[in-house]
Amino acid sequence: FFLIKTIIMKNFGIFWLYWALSCILKVAVAQDLSNWLFFNRVYVEFGTNIGPHVSQRLFKYLKAVNSGHVEKIGKKALWESNQTANTHGKSLVLSFGNTTRSLKAIPKSQLDLLHPESFRLQLTTSTHNPNVYFLACNGLPLDPATHRNVSFDKQHIHYGAVVGAYACLEEIGFSFLHPLQPYIPSQIRISLPTSSVDNASNNTGSTSNENHTTVQVLLDRTESPYWPERAFHIHTQHPLELTEVLQGHDIPQFGPHGPSCKQFTKLKPLDDGYDHSLHRPVRSAYTDASHLHATPKPKSSAGDSQNTYCERWEDMVSDVDYLFEWSVANRLNKIEWLLLGSYKWGDEWSTRRKRLKTLVKLGHQYSLLIGVDVPLGNIQQHGWYMVNVRLPF
């Protein structure tokens, strides 16, 4: 009994400290969650300046959280029914790009006053449907004053609108920290700002429309880039994760590309309508759900010593897609890498040119500037060069 009493007395301070810290943590979490809104249903629409490829990817991310309660907006707005709103709890309406609803919340006249490549997002609710929240965003295209000689139309897909769309995803729980593994939340939610300031200061406020419905602005944020060029250089002279695919090469570069490569486990691709294969589904990313449903990237089952590991270029394009997506989510506007080449490799340029063209077109779907680094005469680590300095003039 004396021994038990001594142990309890010695550890009483630790027990008390643990209990006190637990209470403080619970209170802190409770206070933090008091500013969060959790949504049972999500309705989404996309403007034309987002582009079909980004629209498909954004919709796939939303469906990965709760596929049964995410819908594209049609002619009939289900959330406008009070009965529907009360039955399903809180609903979130997402308007990406130049949709009618987004242009009403963020007028083009106000958007045009911002710096090129800027975006603005706004979260509102109304007294008419207090359980329905509207998150709209739109942005401006790439700066016309920089890189005028480009191979795509900057006005077709607006860079700021794409960046704003991914900023909205970050507002509702997603994150793009790792270039190849985006984070998917277990539930769509949004954190409200703790301060309540005038709407002109890009915070909360309220307005009334002609129907005498009070619209409360819960969040109003604008972002404009400081640096005109925000580039990421991939030094492919080193054996990086994307070196082969960015060069238009298979793994291995010269084969074998026979039966062993046909043993890949095919995964369901993203049906984005483009001519590249995305064999790794979007829900293979990190998630905070109760169970991790991560699916490994397709690998060849021929991994023994008698069969060289191989991977086709088409099966690696999905990694480049994730890289481009990560770039715009982190406010970059340019991606470049070193082009490699060697006279010992033989005549393979026709195949590589087609593949590199596919990657460039893919980057343009995000309104990214895509380029390669080609020196004039520097011969180093199989770097592509324009002039053979070994030859006499």
N, C-alpha and C positions, 0 to 999 in steps of 0.2 A: 504493500500500500504506500509506504514511504517513497519507494522508487517511482511509482506511477505519479504520485503527487509532485515529486521533483521534476519529472519530465514535463508535466502539464504546466508547472510554474515557469520553467525555463522557456518553454515554447509559447507561453501565453502571449508574449509580446508579438511574436511572429504571427500567431493566429489573429490577434487583434488588428495588426497592420494589414494582413491579407483581407480581412473582412472590410476594413475601412477603404482600402483601395478598390475592392469589388463594388462597394456602394458608390464611390465616386465615379467609377467607370460606367456603372449602370445609369447614373444620373446624367453623365456627359453624353452617353449614347442616346438616352431618351430625349435630351434637349436637342441633339443633332437631328434625330429622326422627326422631331416636331416641325422642322422646316422642309421636310421631304414630301413630295406628292408621288403616290404609286398609282399606276394606271392599269386598268384591267383590259382596256381595248385601245387599239391604235389604228387610226385611219391616215393614209399617206397619199400624197399626190406630188407629181413631178412636173416642173416646167420644161420647156423645150431647150432652155440654155443650160440644163444639167447634162443633157445627152443621154442616149439609151443605155450605154454601157454602165455609167455611174449609177443611173436609176436602177438598173437590175441589181447591182451589187448592194446598194443601200437597202433595197427591198429584201434581199436575201438575208442581210444582217438582222433586220427587224423580225423576219419570219423565224430566224434561228432562236430568238428568245421565246416567242409564243406563237407558233404557226397558226393556231386556231383562232386567234383574236387580233390578227393584223390583216387589214383589208386595204386595197387600193380604192380611192374615192371614185365613185361613179356619178351618174346623174342624180341619184337619190342620196341625200345626206341623212344617214340613219341617226346620227347624234343629235339632230334637230328635234327629235321626238323626246319630250320630257319623260315619257314612259320608258323609252330605251335607255336614256341616261340614268334614270333611277334604278333600273334593273341591273345594269352592268357596272355600276359604280362610276369611278372617274374614267373619262375617255380623253385621249390626246389626239389632236388633229395636226399632222405635220404637212407643211406646205414648203416644198423645196423649189427654189428657182422662181422664174417669172410666171407663176400661176396667177389666176385672177384674185384668189384669196390673199396671196402673198403681196401682190401689187397694191391691194387695198390697205393692208397693214403697213407696208413700206412703200410709199409712192415713189415712182421712178424719178420724179422731180427732186426728191430728197436724196435718193441714192446717187444721182448723177453729180451731186455736190461733193462726193467723197473722192479720195485719191484712187487712181486706177488700182485694180486688184483688191479693193476693199470689200467687206461684206458687213451686213447688218442682220441681226436676228432679234426676234421679239416674241415674248410669251404673254398671252392675254387670256382673259376669261370675261364672262359677261353675267349680268343679273338674269338674263333670259335663260341661260343654261349654265348654272354655277358649277356643274359637275363636268363640263366640257372645257378643255384648255386647248388653245391654238398656239402652236410654235411655228412661226414663219421665218424664212431666211431668204436672202437674195444678195447678189454681189455683182461686181463689175468685171469686165474682161481684162486680159493681160494688157499691160501698159503699151500703147501703140508707139511710144517713143523709144523703146528698147527692142533690139533684135527685130528690125523691120523686115529683113530678108529671111523669112521663115517659110516652111513648106506647108503650112496649114492656115486656116482662117481663124484668127483669134476671136472673131465675133460670133463664131458658130457655137462654141461652148465657152461660157464665161467662167474664167478661172475663179473669181471671187464667189460665184454662186456654188461652185463645187466645193471650195474650201469651207464656205458657210454651211453647206449640208453636212460635212463631216464634223464641223463644230457643233452642230445640233445633236449629232449622235453622241458626242462627248458630253453634252449637257444632260443627256438622258441615260448615261451610265456606261457607254462604250469608251474604249481608249485604244490608242494606236501607238504604243510605246515601242514594241518590237517590230521591225520591218516585215517579218514573216509570220508573226503570231499576234493578231489583234485580240483584244479582250472583249468578251461578250458577257453582259450582265445576265443575271437570272430573272430580272424583272425590269421593265421600263419604269424609270423614275426620274425625277428632277428635283433639284434643291433650290428652294426659293431664297432670294437675298434677304438677309436679316434687317437691313436698313430700308427705310421707306422715304425716298426723296422724290423730288419733282421729276416728271417724265422727261423734261428737257435735259436732265442730267444723266440720261440713259439708265434710269432705274424705274421704280414703280410710280404709277400715277393712274388717273382715270379720266375717261372722256365719255361723252354721250353722243349718240347718233340720232338720226331723224326719227327712229322708232322709239325714242325715249328709253333706250336700253343703255345702261351704264356699262362701258367696257373698261375693265381694269387692266392696266399694263403692269405685269409682274416682273418682267425682265426685258430690258432694251439695251442691246450691246452692239457696238460698232468696233471693227478692227481694221486698221490700215497698216500696210507694211512700211517699215522704216527704210530697209535696204531694197533698192530696185532689183537686184539679182540675189537670189537665195538658192545657191546651188549645192549639190551633193556629188562629189567625185568618187567613182568606184575604181580603185587602182587594180585593174584586172591583170597587171603583170605579176600579181601575187595570186596564189591559189585560194581565192575567196569562194564563198558559197555560190555566187552567181557568175563566176568567170566563164564557164563553158557556155551557158545559155546566152549570155550577152555577146559572145563571139559568134553565135550561130552554129555551135558545135554540139554534137552528141557526146555522151560519155561512154566509152573512151572516144577520142576524137576520130580515130581511124578504124574503129571497129574492135571486136566483132559486133555486128548488128544483126545477129541471126536469131536462132530459136530462143536463146536465153532472154533476149529482150521482149519476147512475146509472152513471157511468164509474169508480166506485171499484173497486179490486182487492180482492175478497173474500178474507179469510184465514180459516183454520180457527178457529172460535170455541171458547172453553172451554165444554164442555157441563156447566154448573153447575146446570142445571135452573131457572134464574130467567128472568124476562121481560125481561132486558136483554141487549144484544149485546156480546160481548167479542171484537172482531175482530182484536185483536193477541195472538198466542199468547205464552205465558209464556216461551218460549225465545228470544224476541227481546231478552231482557235481556242485560246484559254477562256475559261468560263468560271463563274463563281456559283454555278449550280451545284446541287447536292452531289451529283455524280459527274465526273469528267467524261464527256463523250468525245474525247479527242480521237481522231482517226489518223494513224501514221501516214506519212506520205508514201505513195506506192513505191515499193522496192522490188528489185528482181529477186526471185527465189534462187537464182543461180549464183550463190555467194561462196561456193566452195573454191578450193584452190585450182580446180580444172576449168572453171568458168570465170572470166573476168566480169566484174560488176559493170553493168551497162544501163544507161538511161537515155531515152530518146529526147531530142530537143523539144518536141511537142509537149512532152510531159513535164517540162521544166518552165514553160511559159507562165504558169500560174504563180511561180515565185516572183517573176518580174512584175506581174500584175499587183501582187501584194506590195512590192517595193514602191511602185508608182503611187498606189493608194496611200501608203504610209507617208510618202513625200508630200502630197497635198494636204493630208491631215495635219502635218507638222509645218505647214506654211511654206514649203519649198516651191520654187517655180522652175527649176532647171535640174536635169540629171545628165551627167556625162560619164563616159568611161573610156578607157584606153582600148583602141583597136589593135589587135595582134595579127601577125602574119609572118610567113617565112617562105622562101622559095623552095624549101625542102618539102613543104606540105602538098605540093602539086596544085592542079587546077581545080579548086573547089569554090571559087569566088561566086559562081552563079547561084549555088545553093545558099551560101552565106548571105548574099545580097537579098534574096527573097526573105530569108528569116529576119535579117536586121530591119528590113522594111516593115515587117509585121510588128516588131517591137516598137518601132518609131510610131506607127499608127496607133498602137495601144497606148503609148504615152500621150498622144494627142487627144485621146478620149478623156483624159483628165486635164486637158489644156496645159500640159507640161511642155517645156522646151527640152527637146532631146538632141543630144549631140555626142560625137566621139572626139577624142583627143588624138590627133595625128601629127607627129613631128615632121619637120622637113627632112632632116637627115640623121637624127639621133637613132643609132642602132643599139638597142638595149633590151634584153629579156624578151625577144620576139616581138618587140613593138613595131607596129606598122609605120613605115616611113615613105615619104614622097620621092626622095632622091637617093639613089644608091651612091653613097660617098666612097665606096670601094673602087668604083670605076673612075678612070681619068676624065677630065673635062672634055 
